[in-house]
Amino acid sequence: MQLRSVAYATDLFILRLAGAEVRERERYRVIRSPDQPTYFYGNFLLFPAAPERGDFERWTELFRAEFVSDPEVRHLTFCWDDPSGACGDDTPFIEAGYEHEVSTVLCATSVHAPPRPLAELVVRPLRGDRDWEAAVACQFATRDEKYESASHLLFVQRRMRAQRALVASGAGEWYGAFLEGQLVGNLGIYVEHGVGRFQVVTVTPAFQRRGVCGTLVHAAALHAFDVLDARELVMVADPDAGAIRVYRSVGFEPLERQASLFWFPRA
């Protein structure tokens, strides 16, 4: 099954590097991340098209059968390779408590400085335990309250352990944004065949809306073009979030949409 979506193509590239298993079935793909069982988008089924009538029962049965041997995988996540972001027949899923996520996929082949760069911000790759621990704390500080605190911290720690291993392998870099020595933002970029994919753009809540995000994204993108040999950069963002405006201000433009459905047990 040839992927049409650059978003899912780059997702699978990074997941494979991080140790995920990607298995081809006749009508779908199974993505499993043994070291990150609570990662919604590391353990999912990827279909060629949006759900149709009758897929709620079929997809649910397929997911449970594929992940029956993974007791920590308590969520269900369904994705489909449609760059238009079509929702399909999602009503049965929504009625069952699923969340429907449609993201904007943006690309850039060059970037320019944001309108209001933060001159005192130092952007550099993370180095050493202290930097990586600060990045974990930064990401945890932005936790959505719908996720239980202890389990979400474990998820972030596992995710960043995997990201650090990817950086060590030479697949890319994880960048920190520092003000007076304090890490206030971070993100990752990994590159394959000239295509770089941004990961987990995060700014500590107390430092948001101060120019950190735009300055960080611009500096990291320049580094990816100049040092990581990227020719094109891809990022995925919430279309309702203000970050889209920031990304466009440094040269990213919308290319496609990425849709998915997920469910997880609430406390």
Backbone bond lengths (Angstrom), bond angles and torsions (degrees), N, CA, C in turn:
res aa  C-N    CA-C-N  psi(-1)  N-CA   C-N-CA  omega(-1)  CA-C   N-CA-C  phi
1 M - - - 1.473 - - 1.522 109.07 -
2 Q 1.333 116.48 106.73 1.458 121.51 179.95 1.527 109.54 -74.49
3 L 1.317 116.64 128.45 1.460 120.28 -179.09 1.518 111.03 -76.34
4 R 1.326 115.64 136.77 1.461 121.48 176.85 1.520 111.91 -93.90
5 S 1.309 117.16 -27.15 1.459 123.05 -173.31 1.524 111.33 -91.08
6 V 1.331 116.36 124.99 1.455 119.76 175.75 1.523 110.64 -65.45
7 A 1.338 116.62 -28.80 1.463 120.02 179.10 1.518 110.78 -64.25
8 Y 1.337 117.11 -49.53 1.465 118.90 -179.53 1.524 112.14 -72.42
9 A 1.327 117.70 -31.63 1.460 119.87 176.18 1.528 110.81 -61.24
10 T 1.333 116.86 -43.55 1.465 119.56 179.05 1.522 111.42 -75.82
11 D 1.341 118.08 -31.74 1.470 120.16 173.47 1.524 110.58 -57.08
12 L 1.330 116.32 -50.08 1.459 120.08 -175.91 1.523 111.61 -68.21
13 F 1.324 116.61 -34.85 1.475 119.74 175.66 1.527 110.67 -57.47
14 I 1.320 117.32 -47.25 1.461 120.83 -178.05 1.519 111.15 -71.07
15 L 1.328 116.92 -41.53 1.467 119.84 179.70 1.523 111.29 -61.39
16 R 1.326 116.84 -42.13 1.467 119.34 177.91 1.522 110.84 -61.24
17 L 1.332 116.88 -44.16 1.466 120.42 178.79 1.518 111.38 -59.49
18 A 1.344 115.94 -34.08 1.459 120.87 -177.83 1.524 112.47 -83.25
19 G 1.311 117.71 4.39 1.457 120.71 175.88 1.508 115.38 100.17
20 A 1.328 117.80 8.46 1.462 119.91 179.75 1.531 110.39 -71.99
21 E 1.325 114.41 149.75 1.455 121.52 173.55 1.528 108.13 -95.60
22 V 1.321 116.84 129.00 1.467 121.51 176.98 1.526 106.78 -119.88
23 R 1.322 115.12 112.49 1.455 120.52 -176.01 1.529 110.89 -114.95
24 E 1.325 114.92 133.24 1.460 121.58 -179.81 1.524 109.78 -86.84
25 R 1.311 116.20 125.57 1.452 121.86 169.76 1.528 107.49 -107.97
26 E 1.313 116.90 176.94 1.464 119.44 -176.83 1.517 112.36 -62.98
27 R 1.352 117.16 -37.25 1.455 120.26 -174.44 1.524 113.86 -124.49
28 Y 1.294 118.42 7.60 1.460 120.79 -178.26 1.520 109.98 -166.20
29 R 1.333 115.79 172.35 1.456 122.59 173.28 1.523 109.27 -113.50
30 V 1.323 115.79 147.28 1.461 122.37 173.51 1.518 107.59 -110.16
31 I 1.321 116.91 124.22 1.460 121.82 176.99 1.517 107.41 -113.89
32 R 1.323 116.13 123.34 1.468 121.68 -177.33 1.525 108.67 -131.01
33 S 1.328 117.19 131.80 1.470 122.86 178.05 1.528 108.42 -117.06
34 P 1.318 118.49 92.51 1.463 121.56 -174.61 1.522 114.28 -57.72
35 D 1.325 117.53 -32.77 1.468 120.72 -178.42 1.526 113.00 -85.58
36 Q 1.342 117.66 -7.19 1.461 121.72 179.60 1.536 109.40 -135.95
37 P 1.327 117.37 65.00 1.472 120.08 -172.88 1.520 114.80 -66.43
38 T 1.332 118.14 -21.14 1.466 120.19 -179.31 1.526 112.54 -94.16
39 Y 1.311 117.04 5.44 1.469 122.13 -179.64 1.524 108.27 -81.43
40 F 1.338 116.92 110.51 1.461 121.38 -177.16 1.526 111.66 -55.96
41 Y 1.346 115.82 -44.05 1.453 120.03 -176.09 1.526 112.29 -98.76
42 G 1.322 115.33 23.95 1.457 121.82 169.61 1.509 110.77 -117.72
43 N 1.346 115.38 -10.01 1.463 122.53 179.30 1.530 107.06 -137.41
44 F 1.330 116.54 97.32 1.462 119.50 -173.76 1.522 110.61 -158.88
45 L 1.321 114.77 170.50 1.459 121.69 172.43 1.522 108.11 -108.17
46 L 1.329 115.67 136.15 1.465 121.71 -179.88 1.529 108.86 -115.78
47 F 1.324 115.62 117.84 1.461 122.52 -178.53 1.530 110.20 -104.65
48 P 1.327 118.05 161.87 1.477 119.98 -179.99 1.518 114.24 -75.89
49 A 1.346 117.99 -19.24 1.467 119.95 -176.25 1.520 110.08 -148.12
50 A 1.326 115.62 166.21 1.464 122.55 -179.28 1.530 110.52 -62.84
51 P 1.332 117.30 159.27 1.470 120.01 -178.14 1.524 112.56 -63.62
52 E 1.322 114.40 143.01 1.454 122.13 175.34 1.524 109.28 -114.36
53 R 1.310 115.82 176.55 1.457 120.32 179.02 1.529 110.16 -56.73
54 G 1.324 116.56 130.46 1.457 122.08 -179.42 1.512 114.36 92.95
55 D 1.339 118.12 -10.68 1.464 120.58 -177.23 1.524 113.05 -74.90
56 F 1.334 118.13 -22.59 1.468 119.08 179.73 1.530 109.86 -56.86
57 E 1.304 117.37 -51.99 1.461 120.27 -179.20 1.528 111.02 -67.71
58 R 1.334 116.92 -44.25 1.463 120.51 -176.81 1.514 112.05 -64.69
59 W 1.333 116.95 -46.99 1.452 120.47 -178.90 1.530 111.29 -64.79
60 T 1.332 116.80 -41.03 1.463 120.19 179.57 1.523 110.72 -61.51
61 E 1.318 116.96 -44.22 1.463 120.71 179.26 1.528 111.05 -63.83
62 L 1.325 116.74 -40.82 1.466 120.32 178.94 1.531 110.88 -62.76
63 F 1.332 116.74 -44.81 1.462 119.95 -178.23 1.526 110.34 -62.32
64 R 1.307 116.34 -48.19 1.473 119.44 -177.91 1.529 111.13 -62.73
65 A 1.320 117.15 -36.51 1.459 120.06 178.46 1.528 111.33 -68.43
66 E 1.331 116.80 -40.10 1.464 120.55 -177.71 1.526 112.20 -70.17
67 F 1.345 116.97 -33.16 1.467 120.26 -174.32 1.521 113.35 -110.11
68 V 1.332 116.87 18.05 1.463 120.57 -176.93 1.533 112.32 -61.34
69 S 1.316 117.35 -26.38 1.466 120.94 -178.63 1.524 112.86 -91.30
70 D 1.345 117.38 6.28 1.468 121.78 -178.18 1.536 109.09 -116.79
71 P 1.340 118.39 86.08 1.471 120.31 -174.20 1.523 114.49 -63.23
72 E 1.326 118.25 -24.41 1.462 120.18 179.56 1.530 112.24 -79.84
73 V 1.308 117.21 -13.99 1.472 120.51 176.37 1.523 107.07 -83.86
74 R 1.315 115.75 93.57 1.466 121.23 -176.75 1.528 111.84 -104.70
75 H 1.324 116.24 -5.62 1.457 120.71 178.62 1.524 109.99 -93.58
76 L 1.318 116.62 174.86 1.461 123.50 169.40 1.519 106.98 -133.80
77 T 1.331 116.84 128.53 1.458 121.54 179.38 1.519 109.54 -132.50
78 F 1.327 115.60 130.09 1.456 122.65 178.85 1.526 109.30 -124.37
79 C 1.324 116.50 130.25 1.463 122.53 178.44 1.523 108.20 -127.10
80 W 1.337 116.12 159.66 1.458 119.40 177.36 1.518 109.99 -144.28
81 D 1.339 113.47 145.54 1.458 122.32 -170.82 1.522 111.36 -87.81
82 D 1.325 115.90 67.05 1.460 122.00 179.84 1.524 108.51 -126.06
83 P 1.347 118.51 105.13 1.471 120.82 -177.12 1.519 114.78 -62.28
84 S 1.347 117.83 -12.65 1.462 119.49 178.36 1.520 112.00 -79.21
85 G 1.330 116.95 -16.61 1.461 120.28 -177.79 1.511 113.21 75.43
86 A 1.323 117.96 22.35 1.463 121.67 -179.76 1.528 110.39 -56.65
87 C 1.338 115.84 141.79 1.466 120.74 -176.86 1.521 112.84 -88.40
88 G 1.316 117.95 -27.10 1.446 120.61 -178.50 1.521 111.82 66.81
89 D 1.318 116.23 -156.72 1.464 121.81 179.74 1.529 108.44 -88.89
90 D 1.325 115.41 80.18 1.465 119.64 -176.12 1.532 113.16 -93.95
91 T 1.320 118.67 -1.36 1.462 121.31 -174.98 1.525 113.25 -56.11
92 P 1.352 120.44 -47.27 1.469 119.24 179.59 1.525 112.79 -60.25
93 F 1.330 116.90 -33.68 1.459 120.59 178.89 1.528 110.38 -68.63
94 I 1.316 116.63 -46.88 1.464 120.85 -178.91 1.522 109.80 -61.70
95 E 1.318 116.97 -42.29 1.464 120.64 179.58 1.534 111.61 -64.16
96 A 1.329 116.91 -25.53 1.468 121.48 179.56 1.525 112.55 -89.25
97 G 1.349 117.11 3.27 1.455 120.05 176.24 1.511 116.03 98.14
98 Y 1.327 117.03 9.28 1.469 120.06 176.86 1.528 110.16 -73.06
99 E 1.318 115.57 155.89 1.458 122.05 170.69 1.529 108.36 -106.64
100 H 1.319 115.34 134.14 1.459 120.74 179.33 1.528 107.73 -101.13
101 E 1.303 115.82 120.86 1.470 120.69 -177.84 1.520 109.39 -114.47
102 V 1.319 116.49 123.38 1.466 122.01 174.99 1.526 107.58 -122.31
103 S 1.316 116.07 116.98 1.458 121.51 -176.09 1.525 110.88 -109.54
104 T 1.322 115.34 156.69 1.463 121.74 175.35 1.520 108.70 -94.50
105 V 1.312 116.47 132.24 1.464 122.27 177.84 1.524 107.74 -103.21
106 L 1.325 116.34 124.26 1.464 121.68 -177.64 1.521 110.05 -117.70
107 C 1.331 116.23 151.33 1.459 121.61 179.91 1.529 110.22 -135.86
108 A 1.330 114.75 156.95 1.470 120.75 175.83 1.525 108.89 -151.28
109 T 1.338 115.90 140.58 1.462 121.09 172.76 1.527 111.12 -107.70
110 S 1.323 115.59 -3.77 1.464 122.42 173.05 1.521 106.86 -160.05
111 V 1.321 116.46 161.04 1.467 120.36 179.53 1.522 109.46 -136.94
112 H 1.328 114.74 161.31 1.460 121.10 174.92 1.523 108.32 -134.49
113 A 1.305 116.54 163.80 1.462 121.24 -176.41 1.525 110.90 -62.42
114 P 1.334 118.33 147.52 1.468 120.78 176.94 1.524 110.55 -67.78
115 P 1.332 117.67 162.60 1.477 120.49 -178.36 1.524 113.13 -58.90
116 R 1.342 115.59 -34.97 1.476 118.88 -178.81 1.530 109.67 -130.20
117 P 1.332 117.11 75.22 1.465 119.37 -179.80 1.521 111.28 -66.24
118 L 1.320 115.77 148.31 1.458 121.37 178.94 1.526 107.18 -93.79
119 A 1.319 116.02 98.32 1.458 121.23 -169.60 1.527 112.99 -61.32
120 E 1.336 117.00 -33.33 1.458 119.27 -176.22 1.522 113.77 -82.48
121 L 1.320 118.03 -2.25 1.463 121.64 -179.33 1.527 109.90 -76.64
122 V 1.319 116.74 130.73 1.466 122.60 176.47 1.527 107.93 -104.16
123 V 1.323 116.78 120.55 1.466 121.80 178.95 1.524 108.10 -111.96
124 R 1.307 115.45 125.14 1.474 120.91 -179.51 1.529 109.63 -153.75
125 P 1.346 117.31 159.55 1.462 120.02 174.97 1.532 111.18 -63.70
126 L 1.334 115.88 147.24 1.463 120.13 177.16 1.521 110.15 -69.32
127 R 1.318 115.10 142.58 1.453 121.05 178.70 1.537 108.86 -143.37
128 G 1.312 117.20 121.23 1.460 120.72 174.54 1.520 113.96 90.45
129 D 1.336 114.71 163.22 1.459 122.02 -175.25 1.526 112.51 -58.54
130 R 1.307 117.16 -41.34 1.460 119.97 -176.25 1.525 111.53 -61.13
131 D 1.318 117.39 -42.88 1.471 121.00 178.34 1.521 111.16 -62.32
132 W 1.333 116.86 -46.74 1.462 120.42 -176.95 1.534 111.54 -67.38
133 E 1.313 116.87 -37.09 1.470 119.65 176.70 1.527 110.82 -65.61
134 A 1.321 116.73 -37.11 1.466 120.27 177.50 1.524 111.09 -66.25
135 A 1.338 117.12 -36.42 1.463 120.49 177.73 1.525 110.86 -65.92
136 V 1.325 117.44 -39.76 1.469 121.37 175.80 1.524 109.95 -59.94
137 A 1.335 116.79 -46.50 1.470 120.89 -179.63 1.524 111.04 -62.45
138 C 1.321 117.48 -39.30 1.468 122.13 179.25 1.524 110.29 -62.59
139 Q 1.325 117.08 -45.81 1.458 120.54 -179.11 1.528 111.66 -68.44
140 F 1.321 116.64 -40.07 1.459 119.67 179.45 1.530 111.02 -64.62
141 A 1.309 116.89 -31.72 1.471 121.08 -179.36 1.516 112.34 -64.92
142 T 1.333 117.93 -18.71 1.464 120.98 -179.94 1.533 111.42 -99.30
143 R 1.310 118.04 15.41 1.474 122.94 -177.63 1.522 111.71 -55.87
144 D 1.330 115.21 131.64 1.461 121.30 170.91 1.527 107.37 -72.29
145 E 1.322 117.05 133.30 1.457 120.40 -174.50 1.521 113.82 -66.07
146 K 1.322 118.11 -10.95 1.464 119.11 176.42 1.528 111.62 -72.02
147 Y 1.347 116.83 -15.05 1.455 120.92 178.27 1.524 109.80 -98.85
148 E 1.314 116.49 129.76 1.465 122.44 -179.14 1.526 109.61 -61.94
149 S 1.335 116.04 139.16 1.456 122.26 -169.21 1.529 113.69 -59.10
150 A 1.325 117.82 -54.90 1.463 120.65 -174.05 1.528 111.62 -64.51
151 S 1.334 117.00 -43.02 1.462 119.46 -178.90 1.527 110.94 -68.40
152 H 1.336 116.92 -34.08 1.459 118.72 179.43 1.528 110.62 -70.64
153 L 1.308 117.91 -38.03 1.465 120.14 176.46 1.522 110.28 -60.50
154 L 1.332 116.91 -43.24 1.464 120.26 178.02 1.520 110.55 -61.79
155 F 1.333 116.48 -41.02 1.461 120.36 177.78 1.532 111.03 -60.38
156 V 1.334 117.33 -47.13 1.467 120.65 -179.25 1.525 110.42 -63.26
157 Q 1.314 117.83 -41.93 1.465 121.35 179.67 1.527 110.88 -62.11
158 R 1.327 116.45 -44.16 1.468 120.07 178.66 1.521 110.60 -64.31
159 R 1.328 116.28 -43.33 1.460 119.89 -179.24 1.519 110.54 -61.56
160 M 1.303 117.27 -44.93 1.461 119.30 -176.88 1.522 112.21 -73.53
161 R 1.327 117.00 -26.76 1.466 119.11 172.81 1.523 109.49 -63.20
162 A 1.316 116.23 -41.81 1.464 120.55 178.09 1.523 111.25 -66.38
163 Q 1.350 116.96 -40.35 1.465 120.33 179.89 1.529 111.22 -65.24
164 R 1.305 116.03 -38.57 1.472 119.30 179.63 1.525 110.25 -64.32
165 A 1.322 116.56 -38.48 1.460 119.91 177.83 1.527 110.90 -65.71
166 L 1.332 117.15 -36.74 1.463 120.53 177.66 1.527 110.78 -64.28
167 V 1.319 116.19 -43.18 1.468 119.86 178.00 1.528 109.95 -61.32
168 A 1.330 116.29 -43.52 1.465 120.64 -179.89 1.535 111.56 -62.64
169 S 1.331 116.92 -28.50 1.461 120.85 -179.89 1.528 112.65 -77.47
170 G 1.346 116.68 -12.27 1.458 120.80 -179.53 1.515 114.58 92.42
171 A 1.345 117.33 11.16 1.465 120.46 -177.51 1.519 113.09 -75.77
172 G 1.321 117.44 -17.42 1.460 120.67 -178.14 1.506 111.02 172.12
173 E 1.337 115.73 -155.45 1.465 120.83 -179.20 1.524 110.24 -139.31
174 W 1.337 114.84 155.12 1.456 121.14 169.70 1.526 107.00 -114.76
175 Y 1.334 115.88 125.74 1.453 121.32 -171.91 1.528 111.22 -106.86
176 G 1.320 114.91 140.92 1.448 120.86 173.89 1.516 110.37 -112.89
177 A 1.334 115.93 146.99 1.463 122.19 174.84 1.520 107.04 -109.06
178 F 1.314 117.53 122.57 1.460 121.89 -171.90 1.532 111.35 -119.70
179 L 1.319 115.46 133.73 1.463 123.05 171.10 1.516 108.29 -118.33
180 E 1.332 115.89 117.26 1.462 121.58 -177.96 1.522 111.41 50.80
181 G 1.323 115.50 40.74 1.456 121.10 176.58 1.510 115.21 85.08
182 Q 1.328 118.91 -6.57 1.463 122.31 -179.23 1.517 110.15 -97.58
183 L 1.337 116.73 129.70 1.449 120.06 177.25 1.521 109.37 -73.84
184 V 1.336 116.67 122.06 1.468 121.06 -177.42 1.529 111.88 -120.47
185 G 1.324 117.35 -1.92 1.458 121.51 177.67 1.515 109.84 -165.34
186 N 1.328 116.44 159.61 1.463 119.71 178.11 1.520 110.31 -162.34
187 L 1.318 116.19 159.82 1.461 123.50 176.76 1.522 108.60 -165.01
188 G 1.334 115.34 163.80 1.454 120.69 176.23 1.509 111.40 -120.32
189 I 1.333 116.97 155.99 1.464 122.86 171.96 1.527 107.74 -140.24
190 Y 1.353 115.72 127.62 1.458 121.30 175.29 1.523 108.21 -121.85
191 V 1.337 115.99 146.25 1.459 120.49 -171.86 1.522 110.46 -127.03
192 E 1.340 115.60 134.68 1.461 122.04 172.99 1.523 108.07 -139.44
193 H 1.331 116.36 128.44 1.474 122.20 178.55 1.528 111.58 51.18
194 G 1.317 116.26 39.34 1.453 121.26 175.63 1.518 115.68 83.51
195 V 1.326 117.17 -4.01 1.467 120.97 179.37 1.529 108.96 -104.46
196 G 1.329 115.97 121.24 1.457 121.19 -179.88 1.517 110.91 -104.34
197 R 1.305 116.48 141.44 1.470 121.06 -179.30 1.528 109.47 -121.32
198 F 1.328 116.17 125.16 1.454 121.78 174.77 1.528 109.90 -72.95
199 Q 1.338 114.92 150.07 1.454 121.60 177.82 1.530 110.88 -135.58
200 V 1.313 116.57 131.90 1.477 124.65 165.60 1.531 112.41 51.20
201 V 1.312 117.68 59.19 1.467 120.64 175.59 1.534 108.11 -68.90
202 T 1.325 116.79 117.85 1.465 121.51 -173.14 1.521 110.66 -137.40
203 V 1.341 115.63 136.70 1.462 122.11 173.74 1.522 107.63 -127.31
204 T 1.327 116.70 132.41 1.461 121.49 177.84 1.532 109.78 -55.06
205 P 1.351 118.05 132.70 1.476 120.13 -174.60 1.525 114.95 -49.05
206 A 1.324 118.18 -40.16 1.464 120.85 -177.04 1.527 112.66 -66.90
207 F 1.345 117.80 -15.17 1.464 120.93 -176.77 1.528 112.36 -114.84
208 Q 1.310 117.44 11.25 1.456 120.05 177.23 1.527 110.98 -74.11
209 R 1.341 115.10 154.97 1.469 123.21 -179.52 1.533 112.67 62.69
210 R 1.321 115.25 32.00 1.477 120.01 177.09 1.523 111.88 -124.22
211 G 1.325 116.90 10.66 1.457 120.86 179.81 1.507 114.75 93.14
212 V 1.338 117.28 2.54 1.467 120.13 -178.17 1.527 110.72 -65.65
213 C 1.326 117.66 -47.67 1.460 121.13 -174.05 1.524 111.82 -61.44
214 G 1.318 117.52 -52.17 1.454 120.42 -178.59 1.519 112.60 -61.43
215 T 1.331 116.28 -41.75 1.465 120.32 -179.74 1.517 110.81 -66.30
216 L 1.340 116.89 -41.30 1.470 122.10 179.09 1.526 111.04 -64.93
217 V 1.327 117.58 -48.97 1.467 121.24 -178.41 1.527 110.51 -62.07
218 H 1.320 117.35 -42.73 1.466 121.20 -179.91 1.524 110.96 -63.04
219 A 1.331 116.79 -48.34 1.470 120.07 -177.40 1.528 111.20 -65.98
220 A 1.342 117.04 -41.55 1.467 120.08 179.63 1.524 110.75 -66.31
221 A 1.332 117.12 -38.75 1.465 120.59 178.62 1.527 111.18 -63.51
222 L 1.322 117.18 -43.48 1.470 120.35 177.25 1.522 111.26 -59.13
223 H 1.325 115.91 -42.52 1.461 120.37 179.34 1.530 110.20 -63.62
224 A 1.332 116.60 -40.78 1.465 120.24 179.97 1.529 111.06 -64.19
225 F 1.333 116.98 -40.98 1.469 120.26 177.99 1.530 110.95 -67.17
226 D 1.328 116.40 -43.87 1.463 120.87 -171.25 1.526 113.77 -82.96
227 V 1.347 116.73 -33.90 1.465 120.34 -172.15 1.530 112.84 -112.23
228 L 1.326 117.09 -36.81 1.465 120.36 -177.40 1.523 112.90 -92.64
229 D 1.343 116.88 2.41 1.471 122.71 176.55 1.525 113.40 62.77
230 A 1.323 117.33 31.90 1.463 120.71 175.09 1.523 109.55 -76.49
231 R 1.317 116.16 141.81 1.470 121.78 173.73 1.533 111.36 -108.21
232 E 1.322 115.34 -22.68 1.460 122.11 179.15 1.518 108.20 -143.91
233 L 1.332 116.18 142.02 1.459 121.34 179.65 1.520 109.94 -120.37
234 V 1.326 115.81 139.83 1.462 122.91 -176.62 1.519 108.94 -124.56
235 M 1.333 116.10 138.34 1.456 120.19 171.97 1.519 109.29 -142.97
236 V 1.336 114.84 153.73 1.458 121.77 -178.73 1.524 107.75 -120.66
237 A 1.339 116.38 133.26 1.462 119.73 -173.92 1.517 111.28 -144.14
238 D 1.323 114.70 155.83 1.458 122.67 175.18 1.529 108.59 -66.68
239 P 1.334 118.51 121.66 1.470 119.68 -176.90 1.524 113.80 -66.16
240 D 1.334 117.46 -18.49 1.460 121.05 -179.58 1.528 113.04 -94.08
241 A 1.322 116.45 -1.34 1.468 120.14 -177.47 1.529 110.21 -92.68
242 G 1.314 115.51 152.92 1.455 120.90 179.06 1.507 113.86 -67.25
243 A 1.345 117.47 -15.14 1.457 120.60 -178.50 1.521 112.38 -62.33
244 I 1.335 117.14 -30.02 1.465 119.91 178.87 1.532 110.10 -56.21
245 R 1.310 116.03 -45.22 1.464 120.66 179.49 1.528 110.41 -61.06
246 V 1.326 116.75 -39.74 1.465 120.80 179.61 1.524 110.45 -64.57
247 Y 1.339 116.65 -45.67 1.464 120.04 -178.59 1.531 110.95 -62.97
248 R 1.316 116.06 -40.87 1.466 118.97 179.47 1.526 110.84 -67.49
249 S 1.319 116.99 -28.46 1.468 119.88 -178.65 1.521 112.76 -68.84
250 V 1.357 117.79 -16.97 1.464 119.76 178.13 1.530 111.90 -108.25
251 G 1.355 117.46 4.76 1.452 119.51 171.93 1.520 117.16 120.69
252 F 1.330 118.52 -1.37 1.462 120.43 177.88 1.524 110.00 -81.14
253 E 1.340 115.75 143.78 1.459 121.47 179.42 1.526 109.68 -130.81
254 P 1.338 117.62 144.76 1.468 120.89 179.08 1.530 111.81 -60.51
255 L 1.335 115.47 138.06 1.462 121.63 -179.99 1.524 111.88 -119.36
256 E 1.337 116.84 -44.06 1.450 121.55 -178.01 1.523 109.25 -156.59
257 R 1.330 115.55 -176.04 1.464 120.30 175.65 1.529 109.02 -125.31
258 Q 1.326 115.56 155.69 1.465 121.34 -177.66 1.526 108.12 -129.05
259 A 1.330 116.55 122.15 1.455 120.58 -175.37 1.532 111.16 -115.07
260 S 1.337 115.54 151.89 1.460 121.18 178.40 1.519 109.46 -162.28
261 L 1.315 116.08 165.68 1.458 124.26 174.24 1.515 107.76 -130.83
262 F 1.344 116.38 137.93 1.462 117.83 175.81 1.528 110.65 -144.75
263 W 1.307 114.71 152.04 1.461 124.05 177.12 1.513 108.98 -135.70
264 F 1.317 116.49 141.27 1.466 119.27 173.63 1.523 108.13 -145.26
265 P 1.331 117.77 151.85 1.473 120.69 -178.36 1.509 111.27 -72.77
266 R 1.328 116.70 125.61 1.444 120.81 176.73 1.529 109.03 -79.14
267 A 1.335 115.46 156.70 1.456 119.50 178.91 1.514 109.17 -64.56
